Amino acid sequence: MTTVIDLASRSAAPTSPTMGTPDPLQGYAEAHNALAMALHYLRQPGAANVPGATRKAVQALAALRSMGSAHACTVHSSASTQVGAA
């Protein structure tokens, strides 16, 4: 008789939760990666892949915007804080 041993799941890593606060380093890494790929597309010899670079730049902007909306610390202009100073 052969003994059968059940193995654990073979997934590389557990899936990240879909809800909650996103990791700011993850957003920064996604933006950095997308901009690096956009530069790579533009620096190719011959015809540059402008549509691909544009797509990656938009992805980077989306990552940066998601980081900004996830945090409460936003930058306020100094004019709005100094209304009565003049």
PyMOL Python script that loads the backbone (N, CA, C, O; Angstrom):
from pymol import cmd

cmd.read_pdbstr("""\
ATOM      1  N   MET A   1       0.846  -1.170   0.000  1.00  0.00           N
ATOM      2  CA  MET A   1       0.000   0.000   0.000  1.00  0.00           C
ATOM      3  C   MET A   1       0.895   1.237   0.000  1.00  0.00           C
ATOM      4  O   MET A   1       1.905   1.280   0.701  1.00  0.00           O
ATOM      5  N   THR A   2       0.515   2.245  -0.794  1.00  0.00           N
ATOM      6  CA  THR A   2       1.291   3.468  -0.916  1.00  0.00           C
ATOM      7  C   THR A   2       0.673   4.555  -0.046  1.00  0.00           C
ATOM      8  O   THR A   2      -0.542   4.754  -0.036  1.00  0.00           O
ATOM      9  N   THR A   3       1.546   5.258   0.687  1.00  0.00           N
ATOM     10  CA  THR A   3       1.083   6.360   1.521  1.00  0.00           C
ATOM     11  C   THR A   3       1.083   7.642   0.694  1.00  0.00           C
ATOM     12  O   THR A   3       2.083   7.968   0.054  1.00  0.00           O
ATOM     13  N   VAL A   4      -0.016   8.358   0.703  1.00  0.00           N
ATOM     14  CA  VAL A   4      -0.149   9.604  -0.038  1.00  0.00           C
ATOM     15  C   VAL A   4      -0.011  10.762   0.942  1.00  0.00           C
ATOM     16  O   VAL A   4      -0.688  10.810   1.969  1.00  0.00           O
ATOM     17  N   ILE A   5       0.892  11.707   0.602  1.00  0.00           N
ATOM     18  CA  ILE A   5       1.102  12.881   1.447  1.00  0.00           C
ATOM     19  C   ILE A   5       0.561  14.095   0.701  1.00  0.00           C
ATOM     20  O   ILE A   5       0.998  14.396  -0.410  1.00  0.00           O
ATOM     21  N   ASP A   6      -0.378  14.781   1.310  1.00  0.00           N
ATOM     22  CA  ASP A   6      -0.917  15.996   0.711  1.00  0.00           C
ATOM     23  C   ASP A   6       0.082  17.133   0.901  1.00  0.00           C
ATOM     24  O   ASP A   6       0.532  17.395   2.016  1.00  0.00           O
ATOM     25  N   LEU A   7       0.426  17.812  -0.206  1.00  0.00           N
ATOM     26  CA  LEU A   7       1.339  18.936  -0.142  1.00  0.00           C
ATOM     27  C   LEU A   7       0.564  20.236  -0.010  1.00  0.00           C
ATOM     28  O   LEU A   7      -0.602  20.329  -0.395  1.00  0.00           O
ATOM     29  N   ALA A   8       1.222  21.213   0.530  1.00  0.00           N
ATOM     30  CA  ALA A   8       0.603  22.533   0.659  1.00  0.00           C
ATOM     31  C   ALA A   8       0.454  23.154  -0.721  1.00  0.00           C
ATOM     32  O   ALA A   8       1.005  22.660  -1.704  1.00  0.00           O
ATOM     33  N   SER A   9      -0.285  24.222  -0.776  1.00  0.00           N
ATOM     34  CA  SER A   9      -0.474  24.927  -2.035  1.00  0.00           C
ATOM     35  C   SER A   9       0.862  25.369  -2.601  1.00  0.00           C
ATOM     36  O   SER A   9       1.774  25.705  -1.844  1.00  0.00           O
ATOM     37  N   ARG A  10       0.991  25.374  -3.910  1.00  0.00           N
ATOM     38  CA  ARG A  10       2.255  25.719  -4.542  1.00  0.00           C
ATOM     39  C   ARG A  10       2.312  27.179  -4.988  1.00  0.00           C
ATOM     40  O   ARG A  10       3.152  27.524  -5.818  1.00  0.00           O
ATOM     41  N   SER A  11       1.470  28.019  -4.479  1.00  0.00           N
ATOM     42  CA  SER A  11       1.530  29.428  -4.861  1.00  0.00           C
ATOM     43  C   SER A  11       2.785  30.062  -4.264  1.00  0.00           C
ATOM     44  O   SER A  11       3.206  29.713  -3.161  1.00  0.00           O
ATOM     45  N   ALA A  12       3.371  30.993  -5.005  1.00  0.00           N
ATOM     46  CA  ALA A  12       4.635  31.596  -4.590  1.00  0.00           C
ATOM     47  C   ALA A  12       4.477  32.457  -3.350  1.00  0.00           C
ATOM     48  O   ALA A  12       5.343  32.449  -2.475  1.00  0.00           O
ATOM     49  N   ALA A  13       3.403  33.185  -3.267  1.00  0.00           N
ATOM     50  CA  ALA A  13       3.184  34.059  -2.122  1.00  0.00           C
ATOM     51  C   ALA A  13       1.681  34.206  -1.904  1.00  0.00           C
ATOM     52  O   ALA A  13       0.890  34.081  -2.839  1.00  0.00           O
ATOM     53  N   PRO A  14       1.311  34.465  -0.690  1.00  0.00           N
ATOM     54  CA  PRO A  14      -0.110  34.678  -0.457  1.00  0.00           C
ATOM     55  C   PRO A  14      -0.578  35.949  -1.161  1.00  0.00           C
ATOM     56  O   PRO A  14       0.200  36.884  -1.352  1.00  0.00           O
ATOM     57  N   THR A  15      -1.828  35.974  -1.538  1.00  0.00           N
ATOM     58  CA  THR A  15      -2.356  37.142  -2.223  1.00  0.00           C
ATOM     59  C   THR A  15      -2.502  38.281  -1.228  1.00  0.00           C
ATOM     60  O   THR A  15      -2.802  38.064  -0.055  1.00  0.00           O
ATOM     61  N   SER A  16      -2.288  39.486  -1.706  1.00  0.00           N
ATOM     62  CA  SER A  16      -2.399  40.649  -0.833  1.00  0.00           C
ATOM     63  C   SER A  16      -3.875  40.979  -0.626  1.00  0.00           C
ATOM     64  O   SER A  16      -4.704  40.707  -1.495  1.00  0.00           O
ATOM     65  N   PRO A  17      -4.193  41.551   0.495  1.00  0.00           N
ATOM     66  CA  PRO A  17      -5.597  41.907   0.724  1.00  0.00           C
ATOM     67  C   PRO A  17      -6.031  43.009  -0.225  1.00  0.00           C
ATOM     68  O   PRO A  17      -5.253  43.898  -0.570  1.00  0.00           O
ATOM     69  N   THR A  18      -7.285  42.936  -0.640  1.00  0.00           N
ATOM     70  CA  THR A  18      -7.788  43.928  -1.578  1.00  0.00           C
ATOM     71  C   THR A  18      -8.279  45.175  -0.865  1.00  0.00           C
ATOM     72  O   THR A  18      -8.465  46.216  -1.495  1.00  0.00           O
ATOM     73  N   MET A  19      -8.490  45.086   0.427  1.00  0.00           N
ATOM     74  CA  MET A  19      -8.985  46.242   1.162  1.00  0.00           C
ATOM     75  C   MET A  19      -7.933  46.665   2.172  1.00  0.00           C
ATOM     76  O   MET A  19      -7.038  45.891   2.511  1.00  0.00           O
ATOM     77  N   GLY A  20      -8.045  47.876   2.644  1.00  0.00           N
ATOM     78  CA  GLY A  20      -7.114  48.387   3.621  1.00  0.00           C
ATOM     79  C   GLY A  20      -6.229  49.463   3.019  1.00  0.00           C
ATOM     80  O   GLY A  20      -6.440  49.900   1.888  1.00  0.00           O
ATOM     81  N   THR A  21      -5.251  49.878   3.777  1.00  0.00           N
ATOM     82  CA  THR A  21      -4.339  50.931   3.341  1.00  0.00           C
ATOM     83  C   THR A  21      -3.246  50.337   2.477  1.00  0.00           C
ATOM     84  O   THR A  21      -2.565  49.404   2.903  1.00  0.00           O
ATOM     85  N   PRO A  22      -3.062  50.861   1.265  1.00  0.00           N
ATOM     86  CA  PRO A  22      -1.995  50.338   0.413  1.00  0.00           C
ATOM     87  C   PRO A  22      -0.628  50.754   0.942  1.00  0.00           C
ATOM     88  O   PRO A  22      -0.487  51.794   1.584  1.00  0.00           O
ATOM     89  N   ASP A  23       0.357  49.941   0.668  1.00  0.00           N
ATOM     90  CA  ASP A  23       1.714  50.202   1.108  1.00  0.00           C
ATOM     91  C   ASP A  23       2.295  51.342   0.278  1.00  0.00           C
ATOM     92  O   ASP A  23       2.288  51.255  -0.950  1.00  0.00           O
ATOM     93  N   PRO A  24       2.802  52.415   0.905  1.00  0.00           N
ATOM     94  CA  PRO A  24       3.349  53.528   0.126  1.00  0.00           C
ATOM     95  C   PRO A  24       4.583  53.130  -0.677  1.00  0.00           C
ATOM     96  O   PRO A  24       4.818  53.674  -1.756  1.00  0.00           O
ATOM     97  N   LEU A  25       5.366  52.199  -0.168  1.00  0.00           N
ATOM     98  CA  LEU A  25       6.536  51.751  -0.923  1.00  0.00           C
ATOM     99  C   LEU A  25       6.135  51.012  -2.189  1.00  0.00           C
ATOM    100  O   LEU A  25       6.833  51.085  -3.200  1.00  0.00           O
ATOM    101  N   GLN A  26       5.026  50.309  -2.142  1.00  0.00           N
ATOM    102  CA  GLN A  26       4.545  49.605  -3.328  1.00  0.00           C
ATOM    103  C   GLN A  26       4.147  50.597  -4.413  1.00  0.00           C
ATOM    104  O   GLN A  26       4.470  50.399  -5.584  1.00  0.00           O
ATOM    105  N   GLY A  27       3.454  51.653  -4.034  1.00  0.00           N
ATOM    106  CA  GLY A  27       3.072  52.674  -5.004  1.00  0.00           C
ATOM    107  C   GLY A  27       4.279  53.377  -5.596  1.00  0.00           C
ATOM    108  O   GLY A  27       4.326  53.647  -6.796  1.00  0.00           O
ATOM    109  N   TYR A  28       5.259  53.674  -4.744  1.00  0.00           N
ATOM    110  CA  TYR A  28       6.490  54.304  -5.222  1.00  0.00           C
ATOM    111  C   TYR A  28       7.221  53.378  -6.184  1.00  0.00           C
ATOM    112  O   TYR A  28       7.723  53.823  -7.216  1.00  0.00           O
ATOM    113  N   ALA A  29       7.282  52.100  -5.853  1.00  0.00           N
ATOM    114  CA  ALA A  29       7.966  51.128  -6.714  1.00  0.00           C
ATOM    115  C   ALA A  29       7.254  50.991  -8.059  1.00  0.00           C
ATOM    116  O   ALA A  29       7.902  50.885  -9.100  1.00  0.00           O
ATOM    117  N   GLU A  30       5.925  50.992  -8.036  1.00  0.00           N
ATOM    118  CA  GLU A  30       5.172  50.896  -9.291  1.00  0.00           C
ATOM    119  C   GLU A  30       5.415  52.119 -10.171  1.00  0.00           C
ATOM    120  O   GLU A  30       5.582  51.990 -11.384  1.00  0.00           O
ATOM    121  N   ALA A  31       5.434  53.310  -9.560  1.00  0.00           N
ATOM    122  CA  ALA A  31       5.679  54.533 -10.329  1.00  0.00           C
ATOM    123  C   ALA A  31       7.101  54.544 -10.885  1.00  0.00           C
ATOM    124  O   ALA A  31       7.317  54.898 -12.044  1.00  0.00           O
ATOM    125  N   HIS A  32       8.053  54.160 -10.068  1.00  0.00           N
ATOM    126  CA  HIS A  32       9.454  54.125 -10.507  1.00  0.00           C
ATOM    127  C   HIS A  32       9.643  53.136 -11.646  1.00  0.00           C
ATOM    128  O   HIS A  32      10.320  53.437 -12.629  1.00  0.00           O
ATOM    129  N   ASN A  33       9.055  51.978 -11.517  1.00  0.00           N
ATOM    130  CA  ASN A  33       9.151  50.948 -12.552  1.00  0.00           C
ATOM    131  C   ASN A  33       8.538  51.414 -13.865  1.00  0.00           C
ATOM    132  O   ASN A  33       9.120  51.221 -14.933  1.00  0.00           O
ATOM    133  N   ALA A  34       7.367  52.025 -13.784  1.00  0.00           N
ATOM    134  CA  ALA A  34       6.690  52.477 -14.996  1.00  0.00           C
ATOM    135  C   ALA A  34       7.491  53.580 -15.693  1.00  0.00           C
ATOM    136  O   ALA A  34       7.593  53.592 -16.919  1.00  0.00           O
ATOM    137  N   LEU A  35       8.060  54.505 -14.912  1.00  0.00           N
ATOM    138  CA  LEU A  35       8.858  55.569 -15.529  1.00  0.00           C
ATOM    139  C   LEU A  35      10.147  55.021 -16.122  1.00  0.00           C
ATOM    140  O   LEU A  35      10.599  55.497 -17.163  1.00  0.00           O
ATOM    141  N   ALA A  36      10.742  54.029 -15.474  1.00  0.00           N
ATOM    142  CA  ALA A  36      11.948  53.411 -16.029  1.00  0.00           C
ATOM    143  C   ALA A  36      11.643  52.725 -17.360  1.00  0.00           C
ATOM    144  O   ALA A  36      12.440  52.793 -18.296  1.00  0.00           O
ATOM    145  N   MET A  37      10.490  52.067 -17.437  1.00  0.00           N
ATOM    146  CA  MET A  37      10.116  51.424 -18.696  1.00  0.00           C
ATOM    147  C   MET A  37       9.791  52.453 -19.768  1.00  0.00           C
ATOM    148  O   MET A  37      10.088  52.229 -20.941  1.00  0.00           O
ATOM    149  N   ALA A  38       9.187  53.573 -19.392  1.00  0.00           N
ATOM    150  CA  ALA A  38       8.905  54.632 -20.362  1.00  0.00           C
ATOM    151  C   ALA A  38      10.205  55.174 -20.946  1.00  0.00           C
ATOM    152  O   ALA A  38      10.308  55.389 -22.154  1.00  0.00           O
ATOM    153  N   LEU A  39      11.195  55.394 -20.085  1.00  0.00           N
ATOM    154  CA  LEU A  39      12.500  55.848 -20.576  1.00  0.00           C
ATOM    155  C   LEU A  39      13.150  54.798 -21.467  1.00  0.00           C
ATOM    156  O   LEU A  39      13.781  55.131 -22.470  1.00  0.00           O
ATOM    157  N   HIS A  40      12.999  53.555 -21.105  1.00  0.00           N
ATOM    158  CA  HIS A  40      13.559  52.472 -21.914  1.00  0.00           C
ATOM    159  C   HIS A  40      12.949  52.490 -23.313  1.00  0.00           C
ATOM    160  O   HIS A  40      13.658  52.345 -24.309  1.00  0.00           O
ATOM    161  N   TYR A  41      11.633  52.668 -23.379  1.00  0.00           N
ATOM    162  CA  TYR A  41      10.962  52.717 -24.685  1.00  0.00           C
ATOM    163  C   TYR A  41      11.437  53.904 -25.519  1.00  0.00           C
ATOM    164  O   TYR A  41      11.567  53.793 -26.738  1.00  0.00           O
ATOM    165  N   LEU A  42      11.697  55.036 -24.871  1.00  0.00           N
ATOM    166  CA  LEU A  42      12.104  56.232 -25.599  1.00  0.00           C
ATOM    167  C   LEU A  42      13.568  56.203 -26.022  1.00  0.00           C
ATOM    168  O   LEU A  42      13.938  56.852 -27.000  1.00  0.00           O
ATOM    169  N   ARG A  43      14.399  55.465 -25.305  1.00  0.00           N
ATOM    170  CA  ARG A  43      15.834  55.441 -25.601  1.00  0.00           C
ATOM    171  C   ARG A  43      16.245  54.371 -26.598  1.00  0.00           C
ATOM    172  O   ARG A  43      17.430  54.213 -26.892  1.00  0.00           O
ATOM    173  N   GLN A  44      15.275  53.641 -27.118  1.00  0.00           N
ATOM    174  CA  GLN A  44      15.604  52.601 -28.090  1.00  0.00           C
ATOM    175  C   GLN A  44      16.136  53.227 -29.379  1.00  0.00           C
ATOM    176  O   GLN A  44      15.602  54.232 -29.848  1.00  0.00           O
ATOM    177  N   PRO A  45      17.194  52.631 -29.954  1.00  0.00           N
ATOM    178  CA  PRO A  45      17.689  53.168 -31.234  1.00  0.00           C
ATOM    179  C   PRO A  45      16.653  52.965 -32.331  1.00  0.00           C
ATOM    180  O   PRO A  45      15.869  52.016 -32.305  1.00  0.00           O
ATOM    181  N   GLY A  46      16.670  53.859 -33.270  1.00  0.00           N
ATOM    182  CA  GLY A  46      15.666  53.790 -34.346  1.00  0.00           C
ATOM    183  C   GLY A  46      14.397  54.491 -33.922  1.00  0.00           C
ATOM    184  O   GLY A  46      14.444  55.546 -33.290  1.00  0.00           O
ATOM    185  N   ALA A  47      13.282  53.917 -34.262  1.00  0.00           N
ATOM    186  CA  ALA A  47      11.988  54.517 -33.932  1.00  0.00           C
ATOM    187  C   ALA A  47      11.651  54.255 -32.465  1.00  0.00           C
ATOM    188  O   ALA A  47      11.606  53.107 -32.022  1.00  0.00           O
ATOM    189  N   ALA A  48      11.418  55.323 -31.728  1.00  0.00           N
ATOM    190  CA  ALA A  48      11.049  55.191 -30.321  1.00  0.00           C
ATOM    191  C   ALA A  48       9.599  54.734 -30.208  1.00  0.00           C
ATOM    192  O   ALA A  48       8.755  55.087 -31.031  1.00  0.00           O
ATOM    193  N   ASN A  49       9.334  53.961 -29.197  1.00  0.00           N
ATOM    194  CA  ASN A  49       7.980  53.466 -28.952  1.00  0.00           C
ATOM    195  C   ASN A  49       7.228  54.505 -28.115  1.00  0.00           C
ATOM    196  O   ASN A  49       7.071  54.342 -26.905  1.00  0.00           O
ATOM    197  N   VAL A  50       6.773  55.553 -28.761  1.00  0.00           N
ATOM    198  CA  VAL A  50       6.104  56.649 -28.055  1.00  0.00           C
ATOM    199  C   VAL A  50       4.774  56.204 -27.445  1.00  0.00           C
ATOM    200  O   VAL A  50       4.492  56.586 -26.310  1.00  0.00           O
ATOM    201  N   PRO A  51       3.941  55.417 -28.135  1.00  0.00           N
ATOM    202  CA  PRO A  51       2.699  54.972 -27.479  1.00  0.00           C
ATOM    203  C   PRO A  51       2.961  54.122 -26.229  1.00  0.00           C
ATOM    204  O   PRO A  51       2.253  54.252 -25.231  1.00  0.00           O
ATOM    205  N   GLY A  52       3.971  53.259 -26.286  1.00  0.00           N
ATOM    206  CA  GLY A  52       4.301  52.458 -25.108  1.00  0.00           C
ATOM    207  C   GLY A  52       4.818  53.319 -23.968  1.00  0.00           C
ATOM    208  O   GLY A  52       4.476  53.091 -22.808  1.00  0.00           O
ATOM    209  N   ALA A  53       5.644  54.309 -24.297  1.00  0.00           N
ATOM    210  CA  ALA A  53       6.166  55.221 -23.277  1.00  0.00           C
ATOM    211  C   ALA A  53       5.042  56.043 -22.660  1.00  0.00           C
ATOM    212  O   ALA A  53       5.036  56.293 -21.455  1.00  0.00           O
ATOM    213  N   THR A  54       4.103  56.457 -23.484  1.00  0.00           N
ATOM    214  CA  THR A  54       2.959  57.222 -22.980  1.00  0.00           C
ATOM    215  C   THR A  54       2.124  56.373 -22.031  1.00  0.00           C
ATOM    216  O   THR A  54       1.697  56.841 -20.976  1.00  0.00           O
ATOM    217  N   ARG A  55       1.896  55.131 -22.412  1.00  0.00           N
ATOM    218  CA  ARG A  55       1.112  54.223 -21.559  1.00  0.00           C
ATOM    219  C   ARG A  55       1.783  54.022 -20.206  1.00  0.00           C
ATOM    220  O   ARG A  55       1.115  54.009 -19.172  1.00  0.00           O
ATOM    221  N   LYS A  56       3.113  53.865 -20.215  1.00  0.00           N
ATOM    222  CA  LYS A  56       3.838  53.664 -18.962  1.00  0.00           C
ATOM    223  C   LYS A  56       3.857  54.937 -18.117  1.00  0.00           C
ATOM    224  O   LYS A  56       3.796  54.865 -16.890  1.00  0.00           O
ATOM    225  N   ALA A  57       3.942  56.096 -18.762  1.00  0.00           N
ATOM    226  CA  ALA A  57       3.899  57.357 -18.021  1.00  0.00           C
ATOM    227  C   ALA A  57       2.542  57.546 -17.351  1.00  0.00           C
ATOM    228  O   ALA A  57       2.466  58.045 -16.229  1.00  0.00           O
ATOM    229  N   VAL A  58       1.475  57.149 -18.034  1.00  0.00           N
ATOM    230  CA  VAL A  58       0.137  57.235 -17.449  1.00  0.00           C
ATOM    231  C   VAL A  58       0.010  56.270 -16.276  1.00  0.00           C
ATOM    232  O   VAL A  58      -0.621  56.602 -15.272  1.00  0.00           O
ATOM    233  N   GLN A  59       0.598  55.085 -16.387  1.00  0.00           N
ATOM    234  CA  GLN A  59       0.592  54.142 -15.270  1.00  0.00           C
ATOM    235  C   GLN A  59       1.327  54.711 -14.066  1.00  0.00           C
ATOM    236  O   GLN A  59       0.889  54.546 -12.927  1.00  0.00           O
ATOM    237  N   ALA A  60       2.454  55.387 -14.322  1.00  0.00           N
ATOM    238  CA  ALA A  60       3.212  55.995 -13.228  1.00  0.00           C
ATOM    239  C   ALA A  60       2.397  57.099 -12.560  1.00  0.00           C
ATOM    240  O   ALA A  60       2.386  57.214 -11.334  1.00  0.00           O
ATOM    241  N   LEU A  61       1.722  57.902 -13.359  1.00  0.00           N
ATOM    242  CA  LEU A  61       0.887  58.965 -12.808  1.00  0.00           C
ATOM    243  C   LEU A  61      -0.245  58.384 -11.968  1.00  0.00           C
ATOM    244  O   LEU A  61      -0.569  58.917 -10.907  1.00  0.00           O
ATOM    245  N   ALA A  62      -0.839  57.307 -12.431  1.00  0.00           N
ATOM    246  CA  ALA A  62      -1.914  56.662 -11.665  1.00  0.00           C
ATOM    247  C   ALA A  62      -1.386  56.126 -10.339  1.00  0.00           C
ATOM    248  O   ALA A  62      -2.068  56.219  -9.318  1.00  0.00           O
ATOM    249  N   ALA A  63      -0.174  55.566 -10.345  1.00  0.00           N
ATOM    250  CA  ALA A  63       0.414  55.059  -9.103  1.00  0.00           C
ATOM    251  C   ALA A  63       0.687  56.198  -8.131  1.00  0.00           C
ATOM    252  O   ALA A  63       0.439  56.065  -6.933  1.00  0.00           O
ATOM    253  N   LEU A  64       1.197  57.319  -8.638  1.00  0.00           N
ATOM    254  CA  LEU A  64       1.463  58.466  -7.774  1.00  0.00           C
ATOM    255  C   LEU A  64       0.171  59.065  -7.236  1.00  0.00           C
ATOM    256  O   LEU A  64       0.111  59.480  -6.079  1.00  0.00           O
ATOM    257  N   ARG A  65      -0.850  59.109  -8.063  1.00  0.00           N
ATOM    258  CA  ARG A  65      -2.131  59.645  -7.593  1.00  0.00           C
ATOM    259  C   ARG A  65      -2.754  58.737  -6.547  1.00  0.00           C
ATOM    260  O   ARG A  65      -3.363  59.225  -5.595  1.00  0.00           O
ATOM    261  N   SER A  66      -2.615  57.439  -6.704  1.00  0.00           N
ATOM    262  CA  SER A  66      -3.174  56.525  -5.703  1.00  0.00           C
ATOM    263  C   SER A  66      -2.432  56.654  -4.382  1.00  0.00           C
ATOM    264  O   SER A  66      -3.019  56.472  -3.315  1.00  0.00           O
ATOM    265  N   MET A  67      -1.141  56.968  -4.452  1.00  0.00           N
ATOM    266  CA  MET A  67      -0.387  57.198  -3.217  1.00  0.00           C
ATOM    267  C   MET A  67      -0.875  58.469  -2.535  1.00  0.00           C
ATOM    268  O   MET A  67      -0.985  58.513  -1.310  1.00  0.00           O
ATOM    269  N   GLY A  68      -1.163  59.490  -3.309  1.00  0.00           N
ATOM    270  CA  GLY A  68      -1.618  60.756  -2.736  1.00  0.00           C
ATOM    271  C   GLY A  68      -2.999  60.649  -2.119  1.00  0.00           C
ATOM    272  O   GLY A  68      -3.269  61.281  -1.098  1.00  0.00           O
ATOM    273  N   SER A  69      -3.867  59.869  -2.714  1.00  0.00           N
ATOM    274  CA  SER A  69      -5.215  59.733  -2.171  1.00  0.00           C
ATOM    275  C   SER A  69      -5.253  58.792  -0.982  1.00  0.00           C
ATOM    276  O   SER A  69      -6.209  58.821  -0.206  1.00  0.00           O
ATOM    277  N   ALA A  70      -4.238  57.962  -0.821  1.00  0.00           N
ATOM    278  CA  ALA A  70      -4.225  57.004   0.274  1.00  0.00           C
ATOM    279  C   ALA A  70      -3.726  57.628   1.569  1.00  0.00           C
ATOM    280  O   ALA A  70      -3.936  57.061   2.642  1.00  0.00           O
ATOM    281  N   HIS A  71      -3.079  58.768   1.495  1.00  0.00           N
ATOM    282  CA  HIS A  71      -2.499  59.381   2.685  1.00  0.00           C
ATOM    283  C   HIS A  71      -3.228  60.668   3.024  1.00  0.00           C
ATOM    284  O   HIS A  71      -3.740  61.363   2.146  1.00  0.00           O
ATOM    285  N   ALA A  72      -3.265  60.967   4.283  1.00  0.00           N
ATOM    286  CA  ALA A  72      -3.923  62.194   4.721  1.00  0.00           C
ATOM    287  C   ALA A  72      -2.976  63.384   4.672  1.00  0.00           C
ATOM    288  O   ALA A  72      -3.425  64.527   4.747  1.00  0.00           O
ATOM    289  N   CYS A  73      -1.688  63.142   4.550  1.00  0.00           N
ATOM    290  CA  CYS A  73      -0.730  64.247   4.554  1.00  0.00           C
ATOM    291  C   CYS A  73      -0.593  64.801   3.139  1.00  0.00           C
ATOM    292  O   CYS A  73       0.151  64.267   2.317  1.00  0.00           O
ATOM    293  N   THR A  74      -1.313  65.866   2.877  1.00  0.00           N
ATOM    294  CA  THR A  74      -1.250  66.506   1.576  1.00  0.00           C
ATOM    295  C   THR A  74      -0.548  67.845   1.724  1.00  0.00           C
ATOM    296  O   THR A  74      -0.519  68.420   2.812  1.00  0.00           O
ATOM    297  N   VAL A  75       0.002  68.327   0.660  1.00  0.00           N
ATOM    298  CA  VAL A  75       0.725  69.587   0.677  1.00  0.00           C
ATOM    299  C   VAL A  75      -0.268  70.711   0.402  1.00  0.00           C
ATOM    300  O   VAL A  75      -0.987  70.684  -0.597  1.00  0.00           O
ATOM    301  N   HIS A  76      -0.301  71.685   1.282  1.00  0.00           N
ATOM    302  CA  HIS A  76      -1.178  72.841   1.115  1.00  0.00           C
ATOM    303  C   HIS A  76      -0.345  74.025   0.656  1.00  0.00           C
ATOM    304  O   HIS A  76       0.812  74.167   1.050  1.00  0.00           O
ATOM    305  N   SER A  77      -0.921  74.858  -0.161  1.00  0.00           N
ATOM    306  CA  SER A  77      -0.184  76.037  -0.613  1.00  0.00           C
ATOM    307  C   SER A  77      -0.052  77.024   0.532  1.00  0.00           C
ATOM    308  O   SER A  77      -0.921  77.111   1.400  1.00  0.00           O
ATOM    309  N   SER A  78       1.046  77.765   0.521  1.00  0.00           N
ATOM    310  CA  SER A  78       1.285  78.717   1.588  1.00  0.00           C
ATOM    311  C   SER A  78       0.343  79.915   1.494  1.00  0.00           C
ATOM    312  O   SER A  78       0.109  80.591   2.495  1.00  0.00           O
ATOM    313  N   ALA A  79      -0.198  80.188   0.312  1.00  0.00           N
ATOM    314  CA  ALA A  79      -1.121  81.318   0.153  1.00  0.00           C
ATOM    315  C   ALA A  79      -2.409  81.090   0.920  1.00  0.00           C
ATOM    316  O   ALA A  79      -2.981  82.037   1.460  1.00  0.00           O
ATOM    317  N   SER A  80      -2.876  79.851   0.979  1.00  0.00           N
ATOM    318  CA  SER A  80      -4.129  79.584   1.670  1.00  0.00           C
ATOM    319  C   SER A  80      -3.955  79.648   3.176  1.00  0.00           C
ATOM    320  O   SER A  80      -4.928  79.904   3.885  1.00  0.00           O
ATOM    321  N   THR A  81      -2.752  79.425   3.692  1.00  0.00           N
ATOM    322  CA  THR A  81      -2.526  79.464   5.129  1.00  0.00           C
ATOM    323  C   THR A  81      -2.181  80.866   5.607  1.00  0.00           C
ATOM    324  O   THR A  81      -2.210  81.134   6.808  1.00  0.00           O
ATOM    325  N   GLN A  82      -1.850  81.771   4.674  1.00  0.00           N
ATOM    326  CA  GLN A  82      -1.452  83.118   5.046  1.00  0.00           C
ATOM    327  C   GLN A  82      -2.447  84.151   4.524  1.00  0.00           C
ATOM    328  O   GLN A  82      -2.043  85.197   4.017  1.00  0.00           O
ATOM    329  N   VAL A  83      -3.702  83.874   4.641  1.00  0.00           N
ATOM    330  CA  VAL A  83      -4.732  84.765   4.095  1.00  0.00           C
ATOM    331  C   VAL A  83      -4.709  86.111   4.817  1.00  0.00           C
ATOM    332  O   VAL A  83      -4.784  87.153   4.167  1.00  0.00           O
ATOM    333  N   GLY A  84      -4.608  86.110   6.126  1.00  0.00           N
ATOM    334  CA  GLY A  84      -4.659  87.357   6.872  1.00  0.00           C
ATOM    335  C   GLY A  84      -3.302  87.963   7.152  1.00  0.00           C
ATOM    336  O   GLY A  84      -3.217  88.936   7.900  1.00  0.00           O
ATOM    337  N   ALA A  85      -2.236  87.427   6.581  1.00  0.00           N
ATOM    338  CA  ALA A  85      -0.894  87.902   6.895  1.00  0.00           C
ATOM    339  C   ALA A  85      -0.551  89.204   6.173  1.00  0.00           C
ATOM    340  O   ALA A  85       0.342  89.922   6.622  1.00  0.00           O
ATOM    341  N   ALA A  86      -1.212  89.526   5.098  1.00  0.00           N
ATOM    342  CA  ALA A  86      -0.834  90.720   4.321  1.00  0.00           C
ATOM    343  C   ALA A  86      -1.353  91.963   4.877  1.00  0.00           C
ATOM    344  O   ALA A  86      -1.110  93.036   4.324  1.00  0.00           O
TER     345      ALA A  86
END
""", "prot")
cmd.dss("prot")
cmd.show_as("cartoon", "prot")
cmd.util.cbc("prot")
cmd.orient("prot")
